[in-house]
Amino acid sequence: MRSINRATLLGCLGRDAETKFMASGVALTTFSLATSRSVKDGESGDYRDETDWHNIVLWRAEKLAEYLKSGVRVYVEGRLQTRSWQDQNGNRRYATQVVAEQVILLSGSNGTDRRKTQQNGRQAPSSGPPTERRFAGSNRESF
């Protein structure tokens, strides 16, 4: 039986992306993404915003990473992955993250629109950063 492991997120970066290089020389970029929703308070009837934070992992994207700054709005597609490890006190720890397969910049850090435009299958010239990075199946590195 097949299953689906898919995550689609649209939100704003909570901090600048950080890039580290594995011993093999492959770049690993991480950042946190905030998504919000409005929920109605049962007692008062007022609506309030609730924010969820997601940890994003991005392989082989060191050029795109320089544009992933706090406040930038991005679209992320990927898969969920849960890692486990033992901390210094011997406790079992777990972390769930989104391993990104596609990231599209939707705005700059000042909120300006940065959506990718294409002409004949090629990116149109622009003064801004590259706005999309697609990943093939080669993003499966262990760390």
BAVOVO-771280 format. One record per atom (N, C-alpha, C): x, y, z; residue number from 1; chain; residue in three letters. Coordinates in steps of 0.1 Angstrom, whole numbers, padded with zeros to 4 digits. Atoms other than C-alpha are relative to their C-alpha. Layout:
// residues N
east; north; up; resi; chain; resn
X; Y; Z; NUM; A; ALA
...
***
This chain:
// residues 143
east; north; up; resi; chain; resn
0008; -0012; 0000; 1; A; MET
0000; 0000; 0000; 1; A; MET
0009; 0012; 0000; 1; A; MET
-0008; -0012; 0001; 2; A; ARG
0014; 0034; -0010; 2; A; ARG
-0005; 0010; 0011; 2; A; ARG
0004; -0011; -0010; 3; A; SER
0014; 0064; 0014; 3; A; SER
0005; 0013; -0006; 3; A; SER
-0004; -0013; 0005; 4; A; ILE
0019; 0101; 0010; 4; A; ILE
0006; 0007; 0012; 4; A; ILE
-0007; -0008; -0010; 5; A; ASN
0044; 0122; 0030; 5; A; ASN
0003; 0013; -0007; 5; A; ASN
-0001; -0013; 0007; 6; A; ARG
0039; 0158; 0017; 6; A; ARG
-0003; 0011; 0010; 6; A; ARG
0003; -0012; -0008; 7; A; ALA
0041; 0192; 0034; 7; A; ALA
0001; 0012; -0010; 7; A; ALA
0001; -0012; 0008; 8; A; THR
0031; 0224; 0017; 8; A; THR
-0002; 0012; 0010; 8; A; THR
0001; -0012; -0009; 9; A; LEU
0037; 0257; 0036; 9; A; LEU
0002; 0013; -0007; 9; A; LEU
-0002; -0014; 0004; 10; A; LEU
0034; 0294; 0030; 10; A; LEU
0001; 0008; 0012; 10; A; LEU
-0002; -0008; -0012; 11; A; GLY
0048; 0317; 0056; 11; A; GLY
0012; 0009; -0001; 11; A; GLY
-0011; -0009; 0000; 12; A; CYS
0075; 0340; 0067; 12; A; CYS
0012; -0006; 0009; 12; A; CYS
-0011; 0005; -0007; 13; A; LEU
0110; 0332; 0079; 13; A; LEU
0001; 0007; 0013; 13; A; LEU
-0001; -0006; -0013; 14; A; GLY
0115; 0338; 0116; 14; A; GLY
0014; 0004; 0003; 14; A; GLY
-0014; -0004; -0002; 15; A; ARG
0153; 0341; 0114; 15; A; ARG
0007; -0002; -0013; 15; A; ARG
-0008; 0003; 0011; 16; A; ASP
0180; 0342; 0088; 16; A; ASP
0004; -0014; -0001; 16; A; ASP
-0004; 0014; 0002; 17; A; ALA
0188; 0309; 0072; 17; A; ALA
0015; -0002; 0004; 17; A; ALA
-0014; 0004; -0003; 18; A; GLU
0220; 0291; 0084; 18; A; GLU
0005; -0011; -0009; 18; A; GLU
-0005; 0010; 0009; 19; A; THR
0242; 0271; 0060; 19; A; THR
0012; -0006; 0007; 19; A; THR
-0012; 0008; -0004; 20; A; LYS
0267; 0244; 0071; 20; A; LYS
0003; -0009; -0011; 20; A; LYS
-0004; 0010; 0011; 21; A; PHE
0287; 0221; 0049; 21; A; PHE
0004; -0013; 0007; 21; A; PHE
-0003; 0013; -0005; 22; A; MET
0289; 0184; 0055; 22; A; MET
0014; -0004; -0003; 22; A; MET
-0014; 0005; 0003; 23; A; ALA
0322; 0165; 0054; 23; A; ALA
0002; -0003; -0015; 23; A; ALA
0000; 0003; 0015; 24; A; SER
0313; 0156; 0018; 24; A; SER
0000; 0012; -0008; 24; A; SER
0000; -0013; 0007; 25; A; GLY
0311; 0193; 0009; 25; A; GLY
-0014; 0004; -0004; 25; A; GLY
0014; -0003; 0003; 26; A; VAL
0273; 0192; 0005; 26; A; VAL
-0005; 0011; 0010; 26; A; VAL
0006; -0011; -0008; 27; A; ALA
0255; 0224; 0018; 27; A; ALA
-0013; -0005; 0006; 27; A; ALA
0012; 0002; -0008; 28; A; LEU
0228; 0220; 0045; 28; A; LEU
-0004; 0014; 0005; 28; A; LEU
0005; -0013; -0004; 29; A; THR
0207; 0251; 0050; 29; A; THR
-0013; -0003; 0009; 29; A; THR
0011; 0001; -0009; 30; A; THR
0182; 0254; 0079; 30; A; THR
-0006; 0014; 0003; 30; A; THR
0007; -0012; -0004; 31; A; PHE
0156; 0280; 0088; 31; A; PHE
-0013; -0003; 0006; 31; A; PHE
0013; 0002; -0006; 32; A; SER
0124; 0284; 0108; 32; A; SER
-0010; 0008; -0008; 32; A; SER
0011; -0007; 0007; 33; A; LEU
0091; 0293; 0091; 33; A; LEU
-0012; 0001; 0008; 33; A; LEU
0012; -0002; -0008; 34; A; ALA
0061; 0308; 0108; 34; A; ALA
-0013; 0000; -0010; 34; A; ALA
0013; 0000; 0007; 35; A; THR
0025; 0300; 0095; 35; A; THR
-0010; 0004; 0011; 35; A; THR
0010; -0005; -0009; 36; A; SER
-0005; 0317; 0111; 36; A; SER
-0014; -0004; -0005; 36; A; SER
0014; 0003; 0003; 37; A; ARG
-0042; 0310; 0112; 37; A; ARG
-0009; 0008; 0011; 37; A; ARG
0009; -0007; -0009; 38; A; SER
-0072; 0328; 0128; 38; A; SER
-0009; -0011; 0006; 38; A; SER
0009; 0009; -0007; 39; A; VAL
-0092; 0309; 0154; 39; A; VAL
-0010; 0008; 0009; 39; A; VAL
0010; -0008; -0007; 40; A; LYS
-0124; 0320; 0171; 40; A; LYS
0000; -0005; 0015; 40; A; LYS
0000; 0003; -0014; 41; A; ASP
-0123; 0322; 0209; 41; A; ASP
-0014; -0005; 0004; 41; A; ASP
0013; 0006; -0004; 42; A; GLY
-0151; 0300; 0223; 42; A; GLY
-0007; 0009; 0010; 42; A; GLY
0007; -0008; -0011; 43; A; GLU
-0158; 0323; 0253; 43; A; GLU
-0004; 0014; -0005; 43; A; GLU
0003; -0014; 0004; 44; A; SER
-0155; 0358; 0238; 44; A; SER
-0006; 0002; -0014; 44; A; SER
0005; -0001; 0014; 45; A; GLY
-0163; 0351; 0202; 45; A; GLY
0010; 0008; -0009; 45; A; GLY
-0010; -0008; 0008; 46; A; ASP
-0133; 0372; 0191; 46; A; ASP
0009; -0010; -0007; 46; A; ASP
-0010; 0007; 0007; 47; A; TYR
-0108; 0360; 0166; 47; A; TYR
0013; 0004; 0004; 47; A; TYR
-0014; -0003; -0003; 48; A; ARG
-0072; 0357; 0174; 48; A; ARG
0009; -0009; -0009; 48; A; ARG
-0010; 0007; 0009; 49; A; ASP
-0041; 0346; 0154; 49; A; ASP
0008; -0009; 0009; 49; A; ASP
-0009; 0010; -0006; 50; A; GLU
-0022; 0315; 0163; 50; A; GLU
0011; -0003; -0010; 50; A; GLU
-0012; 0002; 0009; 51; A; THR
0013; 0309; 0149; 51; A; THR
0006; -0013; 0003; 51; A; THR
-0008; 0012; -0001; 52; A; ASP
0030; 0276; 0143; 52; A; ASP
0013; 0002; -0006; 52; A; ASP
-0013; -0001; 0005; 53; A; TRP
0067; 0273; 0138; 53; A; TRP
0005; -0014; -0006; 53; A; TRP
-0004; 0012; 0007; 54; A; HIS
0082; 0248; 0113; 54; A; HIS
0015; 0001; -0002; 54; A; HIS
-0015; 0001; 0003; 55; A; ASN
0119; 0237; 0110; 55; A; ASN
0001; -0005; -0014; 55; A; ASN
-0001; 0003; 0014; 56; A; ILE
0129; 0236; 0074; 56; A; ILE
0015; -0004; -0003; 56; A; ILE
-0014; 0004; 0004; 57; A; VAL
0160; 0217; 0060; 57; A; VAL
0000; 0001; -0015; 57; A; VAL
-0001; -0003; 0015; 58; A; LEU
0172; 0226; 0025; 58; A; LEU
0014; -0005; -0004; 58; A; LEU
-0013; 0005; 0004; 59; A; TRP
0200; 0206; 0008; 59; A; TRP
0005; 0007; -0013; 59; A; TRP
-0006; -0005; 0012; 60; A; ARG
0224; 0220; -0018; 60; A; ARG
-0006; 0013; -0005; 60; A; ARG
0007; -0013; 0004; 61; A; ALA
0210; 0255; -0018; 61; A; ALA
0008; 0012; 0006; 61; A; ALA
-0008; -0011; -0006; 62; A; GLU
0239; 0277; -0006; 62; A; GLU
-0002; 0014; -0007; 62; A; GLU
0002; -0013; 0008; 63; A; LYS
0232; 0303; -0034; 63; A; LYS
-0014; 0006; 0004; 63; A; LYS
0013; -0005; -0004; 64; A; LEU
0195; 0306; -0025; 64; A; LEU
0000; 0004; 0015; 64; A; LEU
0000; -0002; -0014; 65; A; ALA
0203; 0306; 0012; 65; A; ALA
0003; 0015; 0004; 65; A; ALA
-0004; -0014; -0004; 66; A; GLU
0218; 0341; 0011; 66; A; GLU
-0012; 0010; -0001; 66; A; GLU
0012; -0009; 0001; 67; A; TYR
0183; 0355; 0002; 67; A; TYR
-0011; -0004; 0010; 67; A; TYR
0010; 0005; -0010; 68; A; LEU
0165; 0336; 0030; 68; A; LEU
0003; 0007; 0013; 68; A; LEU
-0002; -0009; -0012; 69; A; LYS
0164; 0364; 0056; 69; A; LYS
-0013; 0001; 0008; 69; A; LYS
0012; -0002; -0009; 70; A; SER
0141; 0370; 0085; 70; A; SER
-0010; 0009; -0006; 70; A; SER
0011; -0008; 0005; 71; A; GLY
0107; 0383; 0074; 71; A; GLY
-0003; -0003; -0015; 71; A; GLY
0002; 0004; 0014; 72; A; VAL
0110; 0369; 0038; 72; A; VAL
-0012; -0010; -0001; 72; A; VAL
0012; 0009; 0001; 73; A; ARG
0077; 0353; 0027; 73; A; ARG
0004; -0011; -0011; 73; A; ARG
-0004; 0011; 0009; 74; A; VAL
0083; 0318; 0010; 74; A; VAL
-0011; -0010; 0000; 74; A; VAL
0008; 0012; 0003; 75; A; TYR
0064; 0289; -0004; 75; A; TYR
0009; -0012; 0001; 75; A; TYR
-0009; 0012; -0002; 76; A; VAL
0079; 0255; 0007; 76; A; VAL
-0008; -0013; -0003; 76; A; VAL
0006; 0013; 0002; 77; A; GLU
0070; 0220; -0006; 77; A; GLU
0011; -0010; 0004; 77; A; GLU
-0010; 0011; -0004; 78; A; GLY
0087; 0189; 0009; 78; A; GLY
-0007; -0011; 0007; 78; A; GLY
0005; 0012; -0007; 79; A; ARG
0083; 0159; 0031; 79; A; ARG
0004; 0002; 0015; 79; A; ARG
-0002; 0000; -0014; 80; A; LEU
0081; 0155; 0069; 80; A; LEU
0011; -0011; 0003; 80; A; LEU
-0009; 0009; -0005; 81; A; GLN
0110; 0138; 0086; 81; A; GLN
0002; 0001; 0015; 81; A; GLN
-0002; -0001; -0015; 82; A; THR
0114; 0129; 0123; 82; A; THR
0013; -0007; 0003; 82; A; THR
-0013; 0006; -0004; 83; A; ARG
0149; 0124; 0137; 83; A; ARG
0000; -0002; 0015; 83; A; ARG
-0001; 0003; -0014; 84; A; SER
0158; 0110; 0170; 84; A; SER
0015; -0001; 0004; 84; A; SER
-0013; 0001; -0005; 85; A; TRP
0190; 0112; 0191; 85; A; TRP
0000; -0001; 0015; 85; A; TRP
-0002; 0000; -0014; 86; A; GLN
0203; 0108; 0226; 86; A; GLN
0007; 0012; 0004; 86; A; GLN
-0007; -0012; -0005; 87; A; ASP
0212; 0139; 0245; 87; A; ASP
0011; -0003; 0010; 87; A; ASP
-0011; 0002; -0009; 88; A; GLN
0241; 0144; 0269; 88; A; GLN
-0004; -0008; 0013; 88; A; GLN
0005; 0007; -0012; 89; A; ASN
0219; 0131; 0298; 89; A; ASN
-0005; -0014; -0003; 89; A; ASN
0005; 0014; 0003; 90; A; GLY
0210; 0099; 0280; 90; A; GLY
-0015; 0000; -0004; 90; A; GLY
0014; 0000; 0003; 91; A; ASN
0174; 0111; 0272; 91; A; ASN
-0002; -0001; -0015; 91; A; ASN
0004; 0001; 0015; 92; A; ARG
0158; 0102; 0238; 92; A; ARG
-0007; 0013; -0004; 92; A; ARG
0006; -0012; 0005; 93; A; ARG
0150; 0134; 0219; 93; A; ARG
-0004; -0002; -0014; 93; A; ARG
0005; 0001; 0014; 94; A; TYR
0130; 0139; 0187; 94; A; TYR
-0002; 0014; -0005; 94; A; TYR
0003; -0012; 0007; 95; A; ALA
0126; 0166; 0161; 95; A; ALA
-0006; -0003; -0013; 95; A; ALA
0006; 0002; 0013; 96; A; THR
0103; 0168; 0132; 96; A; THR
0002; 0012; -0008; 96; A; THR
-0004; -0011; 0009; 97; A; GLN
0113; 0189; 0102; 97; A; GLN
-0006; -0002; -0013; 97; A; GLN
0004; 0001; 0014; 98; A; VAL
0103; 0196; 0066; 98; A; VAL
0013; 0000; -0008; 98; A; VAL
-0011; 0000; 0010; 99; A; VAL
0129; 0185; 0041; 99; A; VAL
-0005; 0005; -0013; 99; A; VAL
0005; -0008; 0012; 100; A; ALA
0123; 0210; 0013; 100; A; ALA
0005; -0006; -0013; 100; A; ALA
-0003; 0004; 0014; 101; A; GLU
0122; 0199; -0023; 101; A; GLU
-0002; 0011; -0009; 101; A; GLU
0002; -0012; 0008; 102; A; GLN
0110; 0232; -0036; 102; A; GLN
-0002; 0012; 0009; 102; A; GLN
0002; -0012; -0007; 103; A; VAL
0113; 0267; -0022; 103; A; VAL
-0001; 0012; -0010; 103; A; VAL
0003; -0011; 0009; 104; A; ILE
0099; 0298; -0039; 104; A; ILE
0000; 0013; 0009; 104; A; ILE
0001; -0012; -0007; 105; A; LEU
0107; 0333; -0026; 105; A; LEU
-0012; 0008; -0005; 105; A; LEU
0012; -0008; 0005; 106; A; LEU
0075; 0354; -0027; 106; A; LEU
0002; 0015; 0003; 106; A; LEU
-0003; -0014; -0003; 107; A; SER
0089; 0386; -0012; 107; A; SER
0014; 0002; 0005; 107; A; SER
-0013; -0003; -0006; 108; A; GLY
0121; 0403; -0002; 108; A; GLY
-0002; 0003; 0015; 108; A; GLY
0001; -0003; -0014; 109; A; SER
0129; 0412; 0034; 109; A; SER
-0008; 0013; 0003; 109; A; SER
0008; -0013; -0002; 110; A; ASN
0112; 0446; 0029; 110; A; ASN
-0015; -0002; -0005; 110; A; ASN
0013; 0002; 0004; 111; A; GLY
0080; 0429; 0017; 111; A; GLY
-0003; 0001; -0015; 111; A; GLY
0002; -0002; 0014; 112; A; THR
0085; 0436; -0020; 112; A; THR
-0002; -0014; -0007; 112; A; THR
0003; 0012; 0008; 113; A; ASP
0071; 0410; -0045; 113; A; ASP
0012; -0005; -0008; 113; A; ASP
-0011; 0005; 0007; 114; A; ARG
0098; 0387; -0058; 114; A; ARG
-0003; -0013; -0008; 114; A; ARG
0004; 0012; 0006; 115; A; ARG
0078; 0360; -0076; 115; A; ARG
0008; -0002; -0013; 115; A; ARG
-0007; 0004; 0012; 116; A; LYS
0096; 0342; -0104; 116; A; LYS
-0008; 0002; -0012; 116; A; LYS
0006; 0000; 0013; 117; A; THR
0087; 0350; -0139; 117; A; THR
0009; -0007; -0010; 117; A; THR
-0008; 0008; 0010; 118; A; GLN
0097; 0329; -0169; 118; A; GLN
-0003; 0004; -0014; 118; A; GLN
0002; -0003; 0014; 119; A; GLN
0102; 0335; -0206; 119; A; GLN
0006; -0012; -0008; 119; A; GLN
-0005; 0011; 0008; 120; A; ASN
0105; 0305; -0229; 120; A; ASN
0007; -0010; 0008; 120; A; ASN
-0007; 0010; -0009; 121; A; GLY
0114; 0282; -0200; 121; A; GLY
0012; 0005; 0007; 121; A; GLY
-0012; -0006; -0007; 122; A; ARG
0142; 0305; -0188; 122; A; ARG
-0005; 0011; 0009; 122; A; ARG
0003; -0011; -0009; 123; A; GLN
0142; 0329; -0159; 123; A; GLN
0002; 0013; -0006; 123; A; GLN
-0001; -0013; 0005; 124; A; ALA
0135; 0364; -0169; 124; A; ALA
0010; 0008; 0007; 124; A; ALA
-0011; -0008; -0007; 125; A; PRO
0163; 0389; -0162; 125; A; PRO
-0007; 0009; 0011; 125; A; PRO
0005; -0008; -0011; 126; A; SER
0158; 0407; -0129; 126; A; SER
0012; 0005; 0008; 126; A; SER
-0011; -0006; -0008; 127; A; SER
0178; 0428; -0105; 127; A; SER
0000; -0007; 0014; 127; A; SER
0001; 0007; -0013; 128; A; GLY
0166; 0406; -0076; 128; A; GLY
0007; -0014; 0000; 128; A; GLY
-0006; 0013; -0002; 129; A; PRO
0177; 0372; -0063; 129; A; PRO
-0007; -0011; -0008; 129; A; PRO
0008; 0011; 0006; 130; A; PRO
0168; 0339; -0079; 130; A; PRO
-0011; -0004; 0010; 130; A; PRO
0011; 0001; -0009; 131; A; THR
0134; 0331; -0065; 131; A; THR
-0005; -0015; 0001; 131; A; THR
0005; 0014; -0001; 132; A; GLU
0130; 0293; -0070; 132; A; GLU
0012; -0009; -0001; 132; A; GLU
-0010; 0010; 0000; 133; A; ARG
0151; 0263; -0063; 133; A; ARG
-0008; -0013; 0001; 133; A; ARG
0007; 0013; 0000; 134; A; ARG
0138; 0228; -0073; 134; A; ARG
0011; -0010; 0003; 134; A; ARG
-0009; 0010; -0003; 135; A; PHE
0154; 0197; -0060; 135; A; PHE
-0005; -0013; -0006; 135; A; PHE
0003; 0014; 0004; 136; A; ALA
0155; 0162; -0075; 136; A; ALA
0001; -0009; 0011; 136; A; ALA
-0001; 0010; -0011; 137; A; GLY
0158; 0130; -0055; 137; A; GLY
0013; 0000; 0006; 137; A; GLY
-0014; 0001; -0006; 138; A; SER
0194; 0138; -0046; 138; A; SER
0001; 0008; 0013; 138; A; SER
-0001; -0008; -0012; 139; A; ASN
0185; 0157; -0014; 139; A; ASN
-0001; -0009; 0012; 139; A; ASN
0001; 0009; -0011; 140; A; ARG
0186; 0127; 0008; 140; A; ARG
0014; -0003; 0006; 140; A; ARG
-0012; 0002; -0007; 141; A; GLU
0217; 0131; 0030; 141; A; GLU
-0003; -0002; 0014; 141; A; GLU
0003; 0002; -0014; 142; A; SER
0219; 0120; 0065; 142; A; SER
0010; 0008; 0008; 142; A; SER
-0008; -0008; -0008; 143; A; PHE
0232; 0141; 0093; 143; A; PHE
-0003; -0003; 0015; 143; A; PHE
***
